[in-house]
């Protein structure tokens, strides 16, 4: 495996999702790369970031401050829901993220002349498998969880930015990466 020095950035949005849709993560394909004439090229995941588009007013009506957690996963194939989703032991899963948002007028509100609710990102973490190469496709999926207030809201739109590096691989590596992108745990 050798870098070609070329990079690619994928950015966009998943279709709007409901907060209560945790059991239906609906993977969204953000890259379909199938170059059957040249199997010596592939993409290595460098990093990624996600965030929701909506501000506090566009998340929907609420009567009290609330928090919600958002889990994000990058994968090379469709991964079924529980228990395989968000499972680092599955070779198809190549990146994971978790974010926590706070919405409301509570203790996190900045001390400025601002009225109304605010939306704040309280925490975010991302993990990636460094040894995984994408040769066919890359999907993103997400699930948000919160209390009953959150579950009744209108939903959210997930933005993403994914940075990839083009690499040259051998025919043998191509076979291994194709198997790994579809198979379960190879150990």
Buried (B, 14 or more C-beta within 10 A) or exposed (E): EEEEEEEEEBEEBBEEBBBBBBEEBEBBEBBEBEEEEEBEBBBBBBEBBBBBEBEBEBBBEBEEBBBBBBBBBBBBBEBEEEEBBBBEEBBBBBBBBBBBBBBBBBEBBEEEEEEEBBBBEEEBEBEBBEEBBBBBBBBBBBBBBBEEBBBBBEBBBBBBEBBBBBBEBEEEBBEBBBEBBEEEEEE
